Amino acid sequence: MRFLPALAEAPKRLAFVASDRPEAQDAKARLEASYGMATEAEADVVVALGGDGFMLETLHRNIAIGKPIYGMNRGSVGFLMNDYVEDGLQERIAAAELAVIHPLVMVALDVDHKEQRALAINEVSLLRQTRQTAKLRVFIDGKARMNELICDGVLLSTPAGSTAYNLSAHGPIIPLDAQVLALTPISAFRPRRWRGALLPHKAKVSIEVLEAGKRPVSAVADNFEVRDILEVHIHEDRHTRLEMLFDAGRSLEERVLTEQFYA
């Protein structure tokens, strides 16, 4: 994950995409009237109008295209979004700071021995499906580091996602250039005092579900879920590059740093 200088000049072509919320749809219509419209494939920059969930959807949809995404908050949560201001949009984008992030690859094997793959920008989570707690075995780079973790679940978070579900599960906030991942338990019962681990970003994490028939577990990569898994393998995809634009002085790195001092 790294940060690059602002774009050299204001882009000429903008594609506007919006969530289903009425305020986002209204904003899209007004902005297209003011700045024109292009398809996401044609545009220099994609402007996403919504909340953080919609930003994640837009990033996932644009992985193959590789266009930078500039978000403006027209949703309920806007940690990944800029403030919504209609005037001077071209100038704001031209001066914006570019955050380059790399997602996680999840490969999950279900009880039918079917393999499913997905990318996660925020985190990969393993979650119990029933009243029974999950029983998991955790491997790092092929070595068993925890033979039995009894819990509601566990997640592996990117630095960009460390202020989302990971923070709610009492995981650490990670500076964006730290090159580490957070492995965080969700309501650990045994070992009760284990609070998780910080791993090198090159680490390969594998998690085996113990007693999968009695204690079913799902694996979720952002919003993609695989039910009834036997095991999951996770690593950072350094070959996939995702770009987000943030207003000058309010970079994603600054937001993550500020969050660590929020009372």
N, C-alpha and C positions, 0 to 999 in steps of 0.2 A: 504494500500500500504506500503510495507516495503522492506528493503534491507538485503540480506543475504551475508555471506562470500563467497569468490571464491570457485569454485568447488574443491574438494579435490585433484583430479588428472585429467590429460588430458583424455577426453573420447576416447574410441577406435573406436567408430562407429559414422560416420557423414553422414547425409542425406543432399544433396545439392538440393535446389529448386531455380528457377530463374524466373524472369518476362520475358515477350516476347521481351524485348529490346535486340538487337544483342549483345551488350557488356555484358549483363547479361548471355545470353546463352553461349557465348564464355568463360566467366569466369567459368561457371558451368562445361563445358567440361574439362578445364585445371585443376580445383580443383579435380574433380573426378579421373582424371588420376594420380594426385599426392597423394591423400588421400583415394582413394577407394570410394565406394558408398554403402549406405544402404537405405532401405525404411524409410519413416518417422516413421512408427510404430516400426521398429527395432532399430532406431538410439538412441544414448544417447543425441545428440544435433542436431537440424535442423539448417542448415546454409542457410539464405535467402539472395539472391542476387538480388538487385533492389533498389527501392526508398521506401519512407515512405508508400505509398499506397500499395505496394506489401508486406511490413512488416505487415500491418494491415490484408491483405488477409491471410497471412501465420498464424498469430495469431488466426484468426477466424477459419481457417481450422484445427488447432491443439488444439482447446479447449477440445475436447473429449480425445485426446491422452495425453495432459499435458506435452509435451516435451519442454525444454528451447529452445528459438530461439536466434541465434546469427546472426545479420544482417551485411552485408557488402554493402556499397553504390555502386550500379551500375545503379543509376537512377538520376533524376534531383533534388530531395530533399532528404536529408539524415539525418534529425534530429534524427530519431530513429535508424540510422545505424552507424556501425563502419566504419573506413577507409578501403578501399580495399587494402589489402596486401596479397599476396599469400604465402609468406614464413612464417614459424613459426606459422601456424594456430593452431595446437594442443596446443602449449604453451600459445598462447594468450587466447584461450578458457579456459584453466586450471586456468589462473590467473584472469579471468574476474569477474566482479561484477554482482551479480544476482539481478535484480529488479523484485519484485512480485507485480502485479497490479490486480485490480478487476474491471470487466466491469459493465456497467449499463444494466439493463433489461428494455426494452421498450415493453409495451403492448398497442397496438393501436386499437381502435374501429372505423371502417369506416362507411360510410353512409348506407351501406347494413347490418349494425350491425354484420359484420364479424370481429372477433378478430384475430389480428396477433401479434406475439411476435418476438423479435430479441434482440441480444446483441450489445452493443456499447462500444468499447474500448476508443474512443476519445470523442464522444458527441452524444446526441440525439437532432436533430434540427426540429423545426416546421417552415415551409416556405409557404408563399402565393403562389398559383398556377397561379393566373391571375393578371391583372392590379389592381384589388381591393386589398386594404390592408387587412391583417388578423385582426380579432377582437377576442381576447382571454380572458379567465378568468383563473387565476392562483391560485391553491390550494397547500398549504404545509401542509402535515400531516392532510389532511382533512379540513383544515380551509382556507377559501377564503382570500388570501392576496392581490390580485389585481382583482377587479371586472371587469375591462375593460382595456385591453392593446391593443392599435391600433398600428400596426407595420408591417414590412416586415416578421417578424418571431421572434422566441426566441429559445435559445439553452440551454441545461444543459450539462456541460462539466466535465469530470474527471480531476484530476490533470495532468495525462499523456497527455490529449488532450488539456490542457489549452493554450499551445503554438501554436495550430493549428487554426481551424476556430474561436474558442473563442477569440484568440488574434487579429485576423483580424477584429472581430466585436467589438474591444475595450474592451474586457473582461479582467479580471485580470489573471496574471500568478500565478499559485498555486504551492507552494513547495509540493513535492511528499508525504511527511509525515504529511501534515497539516490536513488530514482527513476532508476536506471540498469539496464541489462541487460548481461550478460557474453557476449561472442562469443569462444569458446575453441576453438582447434584441438585435434584429437586426433592425436597422433604426427605432427606436421607434418614432411615431408621437404624441401619447398621452398615458401616461404622457411624455412629451417631455424631461424632465430633468431626467427621471429614467435611471440609469446606470446599474441596475441589483442588484444581491444579492449573498452573500456567504452563503451557507447552510451547516449544519452538514451532514456528509457523510451518516448518517442513515436516512436522511429526505426522505419522500415519496412525490414525486411531481406529481400532476395531472393538466392537462391543458385542458380546455373545449373550443371548437371552437364555437364562437357565429356567428349566421347568416351563417352557413356552406353552405347553398345552394347558397347564393349570394357571399360569400367570401371563396372559397374552399382553404383548407390547406392540405399540405402533411407532413408526419412525416418521418424522416430519421435517422436510427441508423447506423452510419458510412456510409456504401454504400448500405444499405437495405432500400427501400422506400415504404411507404404505402400512396396511394393517397386518397384524399377526406375523411379525418378523421372527426369524431365527438369529440373524446377525446383521450387523451394519458395518460398513467400512467408510471412513471419512478422511479426506485429505484436501489441502488447499490447491486450487487450480491456478497456477501461476501463468498459464497460457491464455486464460480468459481475462479480459480487461473491461472493467465497467467504469464509466466516467460520470461524475456528478459535478454540477457547477453551483457555487455558493457565492453570495454577494461579498464584495471586498470587505475584509475585516470581520466577516462572520463565517469563516471556513468551517468545514466539518471538524477539523482538528481542534479549532478554537471551541466549538460547541462541546466536544467530548471533554476537553480540559475544564471548561467551566462547570460541566455537570458534576465533576468530582468535588467541587466546593459548594454545591447547592445544598442548603440546609433544609 
